[in-house]
Amino acid sequence: MIETELILTILIFWVIMFIIGRWKKVKQKGLEVKPFFIMYKTNRINDFLDRLSSHKKFWNVFAKLSIFISVIAMIFALTFLLRNLYNYLFLKSEGFAQVALLLPGVTIQTPTALTNFFLSLPFILIIHEGAHGIIARLEKIKVKSGGILLLVTLIGAFVEPDQEEFKKARNSSKLKVFAAGSSANIIFSFIILIFLTLTPTFAPALPNEVRTIFYNEPSGLLVRIILPNSPAENSGLEVNDVIIEVNDRKIKTLEDYINLNLEPNQLIKLRVLRGGSSILLNVETIPSQINKSRGIIGFGGITFYPPRLFPNGIYWPMPIALFLFWVWFLSFNIGLFNMLPIYPLDGDGFINAILSSKFSDRNRKVLRVIINVFTMLLLAINLLISIINYGLLTI
């Protein structure tokens, strides 16, 4: 049902956009609309980019740092794919991580995931392409145009350097321009990660090595969702309460609560922490709709790790927390993926600029093709193994 509604919504959207695109005034504004394709393009972008790049010391440091970050990102991405394949072939699938492309409507299906995907992607693309444009102007390369586009459900953005000026530019300038986009995404993802590490909501998802820096040992169950008209709501339980005892039994993790195996219509006592105070609540369970023999009280929770550096933590509302997670997730992974040496990704341009300074034009072309084919095969094999063994990953 969800898939049918999604397809109908997409089709209706494109019919409306195709009708709007027929208007002459819309075309004059730089908007091009074709079946399942929209592109907005503007030529008045150099002045805007020049103003952004006016802090030359800052952007020069960023441009040089971006080359280092891009080299690390490329090595990391290639190493991950190689190691993943090695794990599958020689360790009997142990340690193999499922690989999938993020495609709206295909691998991204749930309404929540689709909403956060489309809300966060424009920020990431603007940062990515904006960084390309700013560094191009910093290196005195003219930018002919810039804009955004939509292909079916895939959103894109672009800046278009003047090809003649770009060809004449130094290889070091080309490296900086190609490196800027992915590096900006990766740096941005770490900034967002700082915000995520300050909220106990995402503490359980952090690697243990990282979590121990920011959080103490688990000490309860953090309430994040309360169902309307549920026993939990009626008892006075609130979002961000921390359940520490059930019927005088200590609760430190989500598993501790699950292992209680509560029965339907069972009267239980909850001891919770709220704003530093301990509160005792009485609540009666109801049968679970999934398993009638199991009792529930109608809330969703996660293991609570008390913040170490910031005792009060930052309790983002769940919609904001999920949005920040998607911004981090997409920004980091797009930055890594884009540095793979596959045409037309930035990684290919980056490698091509390096090869241009070391090899003749003929040898450069041969090496470029070899590197592209090798990387594409490596990625394709990882994707194929994931689909064959685990099916299509959907979220």
Buried (B, 14 or more C-beta within 10 A) or exposed (E): EEEEEBEEEBEEEBEEBBEEBEEEEBEEEBBBBEEBBBBBBEEEBBEBBBEBBEEEEEBBEBBEBBBEBBBBBBEEBBEBBEEBBEBBEEEEEEEBEBBBEBBBBEBBBEEEBBBBBBBBBEBBBEBBBBBBBBBBBBBEBBBBBBBBBBEEBEBBBBBBBBEEBBEEBEBBBBBBBBBBBBBBBBBBBEEBBEBBBBBBBBBBEBEEEEBEEBBBEBBBBBBBEBEEEBBBBEBBBBBBBBBBBBEEEEBBBBEBBEEBEBEBEBEBEBBBBBEEEEBEBEBBBBBBEEEEEBBBBBBEBBBBBBBBEEEEBBBBEBEEBBBBBBBBBBBBBBBBBBBBBBBEBBBBBBBBBBBBEEBEEEEBEEBBEEBBEEBBEBBEBBBEBBBEEEEEBEE
